[in-house]
Structures are given as structure tokens and as C-alpha cells.
Amino acid sequence: MEKVINGYPYIKLTHTPLPQQDLLKESSLFYSEMDKRRSVREFSDKDIPKEVIENIIKTASTAPSGAHKQPWTFCVVSNKELKKKIRKAAEKEEKESYESRMSGQWLKDLEPLGTDWQKPFLEVAPYLIIIFKKVYDDEKGEKKTNYYVNESVGIACGFLISAIHKAGLVTLTHTPSPMNFLTELLARPKNERPFLLLPVGFPAAETFVPKIERKKLDEVAVFYE
């Protein structure tokens, strides 16, 4: 069923409300599943069907965006030589950051996570997904404004990370700074800026993650009743 509103076609929303008891059940189940998600730095090189990655990206692209501009590009890298180049460039920036750019407090805050400038996962993980934000659209040389770009791309990345976890895979939010080398290595146009890099794959056979806790509900939420 369709109708025209303000000269534009609209379709009827398909939505089946859940009974109250199912609302609680489904929200609890989803929370329990997502609470198992962990950032992983030790990957297996086990292959993943390309179709799985395609489905994950399609899921990310269902995210809302300012004026429905969808200002994102997902660059998927599986080529071993290109992954090697990305690792080399990323480690160069990371080494400088750890040795001179990061404050003492920043480095101390990272200690419990066991991070350093070496990033072997950039080569080991079967896929790297590099998300670029489109600062503006370029339509045959004409600039077209995009709105709420950072917010839109950030939401899409949240969908992407959730989809990766739901598919039974793991990832890590990696932001080598600065990230301009990704623009060059991936030959992206001047209207795009690197936003986030996600290695995607299975965890290594024996993987350990930091024993840390997430903040409790009363530390992250305020209810006005």
C-alpha cells in the first residue's frame, strides 16, 4: 500500500507489536547476547564467506542518517599485500603516538588493556573493514551537502559492530591517528575521510581479554519519571 505525501511516495509501515511479556523477554535476550561482546586483538586467519561480510555491511547500511544521505563507504580489504601495507603504515603512526603523542595519563589508562603500537591483527584477520565518512557528496563535480555526518556514520558503525557479533565473529575498533594513509592506500576520493577501521574474523584458538567490567545502569542512565 502506498500514498503520496507532499509529492513524495510513502509506503505503509510494517510493524507487529509484541505482547508485554515478549517485550521484556526480547530486550533481555538481546542485552545478554550483546553483553558477551568483547574487543579482540588476537585473530584467527580462518576464512569467512564473503557473503557474510556483505550481509554485515548491508545491516550497517540500515542505520538512520541525516536527511537519509547515507554518508558512508565501507571499504573491505582481504588482499594480503594491501593488509600488509595498511599494517606497516598504521604501526608507523601508532609507534609515534605511543612514544611522543599520547599523554602519560592516556598511556596509564591503556595499561589494563595491554595495548601497544604493534598491530599484527591488521594482517592476520581475514577482513579489514575501513569505514569512510562522506563529508559531502560529489555529483559530477558538484558538491552536495551531507548532514550530521559524524553522528550518522557513528550510528552505522554501531550497527556494523552489532552485526559482526550477531554473525558469531569478533572485531576491534581501531583508530590509528592520523588515518590519512588509509585515504591514500585505498585511493579514496577527496570528499571522504577515514572514520574507523575494524578487523573482522574469528578469535584465535586461545584468546584472552582483559578482566574488566562495564558501568552499571545507574552510572550511565538517568530516568525522569
Secondary structure, DSSP 8 states (H G I E B T S, - for coil): -EEEETTEEEE--------HHHHHHHHHHHHHHHTT--B---B------HHHHHHHHHHHTTS--BTT---EEEEEE--HHHHHHHHHHHHHHHHHIIIIIS-HHHHHHHGGGT--S--THHHHSSEEEEEEEESEEEETTEEEE-BSHHHHHHHHHHHHHHHHHHTT-EE--B--SS-HHHHHHTT--TTEEEEEEEEEE-B-SS----------HHHH-----
